[in-house]
Amino acid sequence: MNLIFLGLPGAGKGTQAKKLSSKYDIPHIATGDIFRSAIKNETPLGKEAKSYIDKGDLVPDEVTIGIVRNRLKDDDCKDGFILDGFPRTINQAEALDKIMEDLNTKLELALYINVEEKELIKRLSGRRVCEDCGATYHVEFNPPKKEGICDKCGGKLIQRSDDKEETVKNRIEVNKKKTDKLVDYYKEKDILESINSNGGIDEVFNKVTSIIEEKVKWLF
């Protein structure tokens, strides 16, 4: 099963992708995690990516496409993958089509998680991340047991620069037009399914799995 998640920042793509990865035992490939690791290690790619992310802009296509291509060639992707954070542009979507062709496989589903913008701002600006282990919290929806301290490792919780409210608003505006184009792109390919994400995590997950069980019938 090869599928992608589409949606604006904060829509819950990563959360749902992780749950699907566990349920179906296929890798969750989050390009955001790759970039954050590179930024933390201050690699040349990380420094380049950080200059865009800090402004709420998208990392350029040429930096991202090669990373995804190499990752999808790994052995653990032979039975499928869940892409989260790619594609973000039509150019990337077309590049993914070419990657799929080269690998002699195809993309089976594009799941679009749709959330109101005011809800996205609330979700993202309240997010806190452990600077040591990367665990994610939210000041309202998923607070740590002790304010500012990670439950898992005791590390310090920080607000990433790209989660500050003004940057969040810019990120949403930058992403919206491109996301709308991707939605249309996959509608034309007849593999797009839209899911309202204003409910709880488990409620959304039930919707996601119902769609998969209906559309990817060879799995069941």
Backbone bond lengths (Angstrom), bond angles and torsions (degrees), N, CA, C in turn:
res aa  C-N    CA-C-N  psi(-1)  N-CA   C-N-CA  omega(-1)  CA-C   N-CA-C  phi
1 M - - - 1.463 - - 1.523 109.24 -
2 N 1.322 116.58 117.70 1.460 122.29 177.31 1.521 108.86 -111.13
3 L 1.325 116.50 119.37 1.462 118.19 -179.56 1.518 111.36 -144.07
4 I 1.330 115.05 160.26 1.454 121.47 176.56 1.524 109.31 -126.37
5 F 1.333 114.99 154.53 1.460 121.51 171.89 1.515 108.70 -107.83
6 L 1.336 116.18 133.59 1.452 122.91 173.72 1.522 108.45 -115.52
7 G 1.330 115.84 152.23 1.457 120.05 177.64 1.513 110.14 155.85
8 L 1.313 115.81 160.13 1.463 121.05 179.12 1.528 110.20 -72.18
9 P 1.342 117.45 162.05 1.468 120.27 177.35 1.530 110.88 -54.36
10 G 1.338 116.63 133.23 1.454 121.02 179.17 1.516 114.60 89.63
11 A 1.326 117.44 1.02 1.469 120.50 -177.16 1.522 112.44 -71.29
12 G 1.326 117.24 -18.86 1.462 120.09 179.95 1.516 113.40 104.10
13 K 1.330 116.47 16.60 1.469 120.96 -178.86 1.524 111.50 -58.99
14 G 1.333 116.13 -46.79 1.454 120.30 -177.35 1.516 112.95 -64.19
15 T 1.315 116.40 -42.10 1.467 121.07 179.72 1.526 110.88 -61.25
16 Q 1.322 116.14 -46.76 1.463 119.99 -179.11 1.529 111.46 -68.84
17 A 1.326 116.65 -37.33 1.469 120.66 179.53 1.522 111.17 -63.79
18 K 1.326 116.94 -40.65 1.466 121.00 178.91 1.529 110.99 -63.67
19 K 1.326 116.30 -41.86 1.462 120.17 179.67 1.529 110.44 -66.13
20 L 1.320 116.84 -39.92 1.464 120.32 178.11 1.526 110.99 -66.46
21 S 1.318 116.06 -40.18 1.467 120.85 179.21 1.519 110.74 -58.55
22 S 1.329 116.25 -42.37 1.458 121.16 179.48 1.531 111.18 -68.46
23 K 1.327 116.12 -41.14 1.469 120.24 -177.06 1.523 112.63 -68.13
24 Y 1.332 116.53 -42.05 1.472 120.18 -173.80 1.530 113.52 -104.97
25 D 1.328 116.95 -0.75 1.460 122.37 176.77 1.533 112.34 56.69
26 I 1.319 115.68 47.17 1.461 121.70 171.91 1.524 107.99 -128.24
27 P 1.349 118.01 151.65 1.463 119.73 -171.50 1.521 114.59 -68.86
28 H 1.324 114.52 140.41 1.461 122.80 171.56 1.520 106.86 -95.11
29 I 1.316 116.97 115.41 1.464 122.08 -176.93 1.521 108.27 -107.19
30 A 1.324 115.66 103.44 1.464 122.05 -177.99 1.523 108.95 -105.96
31 T 1.321 116.44 109.40 1.461 119.47 -178.72 1.526 111.21 -63.42
32 G 1.335 116.64 -30.49 1.461 119.48 178.13 1.516 112.34 -60.00
33 D 1.335 117.18 -39.44 1.465 120.98 178.94 1.520 111.29 -64.20
34 I 1.330 116.14 -39.29 1.464 120.59 179.12 1.526 110.00 -62.10
35 F 1.325 116.47 -45.36 1.458 119.96 -179.68 1.525 112.07 -65.88
36 R 1.343 117.05 -41.52 1.462 119.33 -179.19 1.522 111.59 -64.44
37 S 1.334 116.36 -36.16 1.459 119.89 177.11 1.521 110.21 -64.24
38 A 1.331 116.02 -43.14 1.459 120.20 179.46 1.528 111.33 -65.10
39 I 1.335 116.32 -37.62 1.470 120.44 178.61 1.525 110.35 -65.56
40 K 1.321 116.71 -45.18 1.467 120.83 -179.65 1.523 111.19 -60.98
41 N 1.350 116.40 -38.03 1.460 121.22 -179.09 1.530 112.68 -85.48
42 E 1.342 116.16 -1.88 1.467 122.83 177.63 1.527 112.85 54.51
43 T 1.335 115.42 42.23 1.463 120.17 174.36 1.535 108.40 -74.84
44 P 1.339 117.72 163.34 1.471 118.86 177.09 1.523 112.60 -55.22
45 L 1.354 116.65 -42.50 1.462 120.83 177.43 1.523 110.17 -63.90
46 G 1.323 116.31 -40.88 1.456 120.67 -179.98 1.519 112.21 -61.98
47 K 1.333 116.07 -42.70 1.468 120.37 179.27 1.529 110.74 -64.61
48 E 1.333 115.87 -39.88 1.468 119.72 179.15 1.521 110.72 -66.46
49 A 1.330 115.82 -45.58 1.463 120.29 179.21 1.527 111.20 -61.36
50 K 1.342 116.52 -41.42 1.471 121.37 -176.79 1.527 111.55 -61.87
51 S 1.329 116.64 -35.63 1.467 119.80 -178.11 1.533 111.09 -62.83
52 Y 1.323 116.66 -30.53 1.468 120.87 177.65 1.526 111.35 -84.66
53 I 1.333 116.40 -46.12 1.458 121.14 -175.96 1.525 111.68 -61.58
54 D 1.326 117.27 -39.34 1.466 120.83 -179.02 1.527 112.23 -62.00
55 K 1.317 116.53 -26.21 1.468 120.82 178.73 1.527 111.91 -91.93
56 G 1.343 116.02 -3.17 1.453 119.55 -177.53 1.514 112.72 82.42
57 D 1.334 116.82 12.51 1.457 121.05 179.51 1.526 110.87 -92.03
58 L 1.327 115.82 166.32 1.452 121.31 178.52 1.525 110.73 -84.09
59 V 1.328 116.19 144.56 1.458 121.56 173.31 1.530 107.59 -67.79
60 P 1.344 119.05 135.17 1.471 121.18 -176.66 1.526 113.11 -57.69
61 D 1.322 115.04 149.15 1.456 121.70 -177.00 1.527 113.37 -54.57
62 E 1.328 116.41 -44.03 1.465 118.81 -173.22 1.525 112.61 -64.28
63 V 1.337 116.98 -24.53 1.462 120.57 178.07 1.526 110.34 -75.00
64 T 1.303 115.85 -33.22 1.458 122.33 -171.38 1.529 115.01 -89.01
65 I 1.319 117.08 -40.73 1.473 121.02 -171.41 1.528 112.32 -60.20
66 G 1.328 116.94 -44.59 1.463 119.99 -179.61 1.516 112.69 -62.98
67 I 1.338 116.86 -37.87 1.459 121.34 178.50 1.529 110.33 -62.07
68 V 1.324 115.88 -45.95 1.460 120.38 -179.00 1.532 110.78 -66.39
69 R 1.310 116.70 -42.71 1.467 120.72 -179.98 1.530 110.63 -56.04
70 N 1.324 116.25 -48.93 1.467 120.29 -178.89 1.526 111.75 -65.17
71 R 1.326 116.19 -37.79 1.470 119.77 -178.45 1.527 111.36 -66.48
72 L 1.322 116.87 -39.22 1.463 119.96 -177.36 1.532 112.60 -73.21
73 K 1.315 116.50 -12.50 1.467 120.94 176.35 1.531 111.98 -83.00
74 D 1.335 117.49 -12.25 1.461 120.95 -178.28 1.522 111.20 -65.51
75 D 1.331 115.57 152.12 1.465 121.30 -174.92 1.526 113.31 -59.39
76 D 1.335 117.28 -33.68 1.466 118.77 -175.92 1.523 113.15 -70.71
77 C 1.332 117.08 -7.45 1.466 120.43 178.78 1.528 113.09 -95.98
78 K 1.326 116.80 1.71 1.470 119.89 -175.93 1.523 112.70 -62.58
79 D 1.328 117.02 -31.65 1.472 120.20 -179.76 1.517 112.51 -98.04
80 G 1.317 116.92 6.25 1.456 120.20 177.72 1.509 113.03 132.50
81 F 1.329 115.19 171.87 1.462 121.50 -179.52 1.524 109.14 -158.10
82 I 1.331 114.20 162.10 1.461 121.69 174.11 1.521 106.80 -124.44
83 L 1.321 117.18 112.06 1.463 121.73 -179.76 1.522 110.30 -93.12
84 D 1.320 115.36 130.03 1.465 122.55 -177.56 1.532 107.39 -130.55
85 G 1.337 116.35 111.11 1.455 120.11 -178.85 1.518 113.05 103.19
86 F 1.308 117.29 2.07 1.460 122.55 178.10 1.517 107.50 -152.21
87 P 1.337 117.96 133.29 1.464 128.42 1.55 1.531 112.56 -82.41
88 R 1.341 114.71 157.10 1.458 120.78 176.33 1.525 112.11 -118.53
89 T 1.315 116.56 -7.20 1.466 121.87 178.56 1.521 108.41 -137.58
90 I 1.335 115.57 163.04 1.463 120.11 176.68 1.520 110.01 -62.45
91 N 1.322 117.12 -37.88 1.461 120.98 177.24 1.527 111.06 -58.72
92 Q 1.324 116.46 -42.89 1.463 120.75 177.70 1.530 111.02 -67.23
93 A 1.323 116.88 -38.65 1.470 120.62 179.34 1.530 110.30 -62.96
94 E 1.325 115.98 -42.62 1.461 119.97 177.82 1.525 110.84 -66.43
95 A 1.348 116.52 -36.88 1.462 120.46 176.82 1.527 110.68 -65.10
96 L 1.336 116.58 -38.28 1.463 120.18 177.73 1.527 110.91 -65.01
97 D 1.323 116.91 -39.40 1.467 120.04 175.82 1.530 110.56 -56.98
98 K 1.332 115.69 -42.63 1.468 120.39 -179.96 1.525 110.84 -67.33
99 I 1.333 116.81 -39.98 1.464 120.62 177.47 1.524 109.92 -61.20
100 M 1.335 117.17 -44.94 1.458 121.32 178.99 1.526 111.21 -60.65
101 E 1.324 115.65 -41.66 1.467 120.30 178.99 1.535 110.30 -62.78
102 D 1.329 116.29 -44.15 1.464 120.83 -179.66 1.531 111.75 -63.32
103 L 1.332 115.76 -31.97 1.470 121.21 -179.12 1.536 111.73 -89.39
104 N 1.333 115.31 2.08 1.471 121.19 178.92 1.525 112.21 58.52
105 T 1.318 115.37 43.87 1.462 121.17 177.22 1.528 108.18 -143.07
106 K 1.327 117.60 -171.88 1.459 119.96 -179.62 1.519 110.76 -147.94
107 L 1.315 114.75 159.94 1.452 121.94 173.60 1.516 108.22 -82.81
108 E 1.337 116.91 129.33 1.465 120.04 -174.11 1.518 114.28 -101.36
109 L 1.324 117.43 -29.91 1.461 120.46 -179.08 1.528 111.24 -145.94
110 A 1.333 115.05 142.46 1.461 122.45 169.00 1.525 105.76 -120.27
111 L 1.318 117.17 110.78 1.468 122.19 -176.92 1.527 109.06 -99.72
112 Y 1.329 115.66 116.39 1.466 121.51 -178.36 1.529 109.55 -100.40
113 I 1.319 116.60 115.39 1.464 121.51 177.94 1.522 108.25 -94.52
114 N 1.316 115.90 114.50 1.463 122.84 -172.29 1.533 110.67 -103.21
115 V 1.333 116.22 122.36 1.468 121.96 -179.04 1.525 109.03 -135.38
116 E 1.353 117.22 144.06 1.461 121.50 177.36 1.535 110.04 -64.65
117 E 1.339 116.14 144.90 1.460 121.06 -174.33 1.532 112.62 -61.52
118 K 1.332 118.09 -39.58 1.470 119.56 -178.74 1.527 111.03 -64.37
119 E 1.331 116.25 -31.84 1.459 120.79 177.34 1.534 110.16 -70.99
120 L 1.324 116.46 -36.93 1.465 120.66 178.34 1.524 111.23 -63.51
121 I 1.318 116.46 -42.62 1.468 120.62 179.61 1.526 110.40 -61.87
122 K 1.325 115.94 -42.66 1.461 121.55 178.82 1.525 110.71 -62.49
123 R 1.326 116.44 -44.06 1.463 121.08 -178.58 1.532 111.52 -64.73
124 L 1.325 116.14 -47.26 1.459 119.88 -172.21 1.519 113.37 -75.15
125 S 1.326 117.22 -41.84 1.463 119.37 -176.34 1.530 111.48 -70.50
126 G 1.344 117.02 -17.51 1.464 120.21 178.00 1.516 113.48 -95.21
127 R 1.313 117.27 1.06 1.465 121.05 -176.73 1.533 110.97 -77.08
128 R 1.338 115.39 139.96 1.465 121.93 175.83 1.526 108.14 -131.46
129 V 1.323 115.87 143.91 1.464 121.72 -175.11 1.521 109.70 -127.76
130 C 1.339 116.32 139.49 1.460 120.71 176.53 1.525 108.58 -72.81
131 E 1.342 116.67 126.37 1.458 119.51 -177.91 1.527 112.36 -74.35
132 D 1.332 116.77 -10.74 1.467 120.05 179.97 1.527 112.68 -97.51
133 C 1.350 117.65 -53.83 1.470 119.84 -174.28 1.526 113.70 -106.57
134 G 1.350 117.69 -10.30 1.461 120.42 177.47 1.515 115.37 85.63
135 A 1.351 117.90 2.09 1.469 120.54 178.66 1.533 109.61 -59.81
136 T 1.334 115.72 144.34 1.461 121.17 -174.76 1.529 111.26 -111.08
137 Y 1.330 115.25 138.62 1.470 122.37 178.92 1.529 108.73 -133.07
138 H 1.332 115.33 173.69 1.459 120.95 173.69 1.527 107.72 -140.34
139 V 1.319 115.71 136.67 1.463 119.33 -175.04 1.525 112.50 -61.64
140 E 1.334 117.39 -25.15 1.472 121.11 -179.18 1.524 112.66 -109.22
141 F 1.322 117.28 -48.38 1.464 121.17 -170.98 1.527 114.12 -86.83
142 N 1.328 116.73 -28.08 1.465 120.11 -176.88 1.532 110.03 -149.50
143 P 1.342 116.96 63.90 1.467 119.57 -176.12 1.531 112.07 -73.44
144 P 1.330 117.60 152.79 1.470 120.27 174.70 1.519 109.85 -72.20
145 K 1.325 116.73 163.22 1.467 120.34 178.58 1.518 111.19 -63.12
146 K 1.331 115.82 -37.79 1.455 121.41 177.41 1.521 108.50 -119.59
147 E 1.327 117.04 125.12 1.454 121.27 -174.65 1.529 112.16 -53.90
148 G 1.341 114.96 128.01 1.462 120.05 175.53 1.510 115.69 81.93
149 I 1.369 117.01 -1.10 1.467 120.97 -176.72 1.523 110.10 -122.62
150 C 1.341 116.30 133.98 1.462 121.54 179.85 1.524 111.25 -69.96
151 D 1.331 116.66 131.15 1.463 122.00 177.45 1.526 111.83 -64.00
152 K 1.328 116.69 -33.64 1.464 121.02 -172.35 1.521 114.04 -79.57
153 C 1.340 116.78 -43.66 1.473 118.81 -173.66 1.522 114.55 -127.79
154 G 1.329 117.27 -4.89 1.458 120.14 -179.52 1.509 114.24 80.69
155 G 1.332 116.26 8.70 1.458 120.86 179.94 1.523 112.15 -73.56
156 K 1.322 115.36 167.61 1.462 121.86 -179.87 1.520 110.47 -79.19
157 L 1.341 116.65 133.82 1.460 121.31 176.52 1.525 109.58 -89.67
158 I 1.321 115.61 133.29 1.456 121.00 -178.49 1.521 110.46 -126.77
159 Q 1.327 115.77 159.54 1.464 121.02 171.10 1.523 106.85 -97.82
160 R 1.327 116.32 117.78 1.453 119.55 179.19 1.526 109.83 -62.82
161 S 1.323 116.14 149.04 1.460 119.96 -178.55 1.517 111.84 -58.39
162 D 1.339 117.02 -32.37 1.464 119.73 -179.12 1.523 112.67 -81.36
163 D 1.353 118.00 1.62 1.470 121.74 176.13 1.535 112.53 -104.19
164 K 1.334 118.00 0.53 1.465 120.13 176.88 1.526 109.20 -71.83
165 E 1.341 116.79 146.36 1.461 121.10 -166.00 1.521 114.09 -54.57
166 E 1.328 118.57 -46.51 1.462 120.11 -178.48 1.524 111.34 -64.59
167 T 1.333 115.83 -39.20 1.467 119.90 178.02 1.519 110.03 -67.25
168 V 1.344 116.47 -38.98 1.465 120.96 178.24 1.528 110.54 -59.02
169 K 1.326 117.01 -46.28 1.464 120.76 -179.58 1.529 110.38 -60.55
170 N 1.319 116.01 -40.88 1.459 120.32 178.73 1.530 110.73 -66.33
171 R 1.344 116.61 -42.23 1.465 120.79 178.95 1.528 110.87 -58.92
172 I 1.332 115.76 -43.94 1.467 119.94 -178.86 1.526 110.44 -63.48
173 E 1.337 116.35 -44.25 1.466 120.11 -179.25 1.526 111.22 -64.25
174 V 1.335 116.32 -42.66 1.472 121.27 179.12 1.525 110.54 -62.40
175 N 1.326 116.18 -41.19 1.469 121.27 -175.10 1.522 114.30 -78.84
176 K 1.335 117.45 -28.77 1.469 120.16 -168.76 1.528 113.27 -60.23
177 K 1.334 117.06 -50.12 1.460 119.45 -177.26 1.520 111.22 -62.97
178 K 1.331 116.39 -41.02 1.461 119.78 -178.72 1.533 111.15 -69.59
179 T 1.339 116.29 -36.89 1.463 119.48 178.01 1.524 110.54 -65.26
180 D 1.332 116.86 -41.64 1.467 120.68 178.45 1.528 110.86 -59.76
181 K 1.330 116.29 -38.65 1.469 120.02 178.99 1.528 110.84 -67.20
182 L 1.334 116.41 -38.89 1.465 120.04 178.12 1.522 111.47 -65.86
183 V 1.332 116.14 -39.91 1.463 120.68 177.53 1.533 109.60 -58.04
184 D 1.327 116.31 -45.47 1.468 120.47 178.89 1.530 110.96 -65.19
185 Y 1.320 116.50 -38.82 1.472 122.18 -178.90 1.530 110.68 -59.64
186 Y 1.336 115.97 -47.01 1.463 119.50 -177.51 1.529 112.70 -80.63
187 K 1.337 116.70 -22.24 1.470 119.27 170.92 1.520 109.46 -62.13
188 E 1.327 116.01 -43.30 1.463 120.68 -179.08 1.526 111.15 -64.33
189 K 1.316 116.59 -29.33 1.466 120.74 177.98 1.533 111.93 -83.96
190 D 1.339 115.40 -6.53 1.465 122.50 177.29 1.530 113.01 63.39
191 I 1.342 116.19 35.90 1.465 119.44 175.55 1.537 111.49 -125.00
192 L 1.336 117.50 9.43 1.463 120.97 -178.11 1.520 111.31 -88.30
193 E 1.337 115.49 135.72 1.463 122.47 171.15 1.526 107.74 -130.20
194 S 1.332 116.30 130.85 1.466 121.73 -177.71 1.523 110.83 -102.83
195 I 1.350 116.17 137.88 1.464 122.02 -177.54 1.526 108.69 -131.24
196 N 1.332 116.71 129.00 1.454 120.90 174.95 1.520 109.16 -78.27
197 S 1.345 117.05 126.91 1.465 120.75 -174.22 1.515 113.31 -108.35
198 N 1.330 118.40 25.19 1.461 120.04 178.50 1.532 112.24 -80.28
199 G 1.326 117.11 -8.22 1.465 120.66 177.17 1.515 111.42 -85.66
200 G 1.326 116.53 -173.40 1.452 121.99 178.37 1.514 111.68 -72.85
201 I 1.333 115.96 166.91 1.463 121.88 -177.48 1.524 111.45 -57.90
202 D 1.336 117.05 -46.62 1.462 120.11 -177.82 1.523 111.91 -67.96
203 E 1.322 116.30 -36.20 1.469 120.38 178.16 1.527 110.30 -63.07
204 V 1.337 116.11 -44.28 1.465 120.43 178.56 1.529 110.16 -65.63
205 F 1.337 116.01 -40.22 1.469 119.75 -179.74 1.526 111.30 -62.58
206 N 1.307 117.18 -38.72 1.466 120.75 177.42 1.532 111.16 -62.64
207 K 1.340 116.17 -38.37 1.464 120.15 176.86 1.529 110.26 -65.01
208 V 1.337 115.60 -43.05 1.465 121.03 -178.92 1.529 110.82 -61.90
209 T 1.333 116.65 -48.71 1.469 119.35 -177.43 1.528 111.68 -67.47
210 S 1.324 116.88 -32.77 1.478 119.84 177.19 1.524 110.48 -63.18
211 I 1.339 115.39 -41.54 1.465 119.79 178.58 1.524 110.52 -64.74
212 I 1.327 116.49 -44.43 1.469 120.36 -179.86 1.522 110.59 -61.43
213 E 1.315 116.84 -44.56 1.464 120.46 -178.36 1.536 111.69 -65.87
214 E 1.319 115.87 -26.28 1.470 119.68 178.31 1.525 111.51 -82.41
215 K 1.349 116.05 -41.74 1.456 120.63 -171.60 1.518 113.81 -89.34
216 V 1.330 117.22 -33.02 1.474 119.77 -176.96 1.520 107.55 -108.68
217 K 1.304 115.98 69.33 1.468 121.47 -168.93 1.509 113.48 -68.32
218 W 1.336 117.95 -24.13 1.478 119.10 -178.18 1.515 112.08 -65.90
219 L 1.342 117.10 -15.32 1.463 120.47 179.88 1.527 111.44 -74.85
220 F 1.340 117.93 -20.62 1.468 120.72 -166.37 1.515 112.40 -122.63
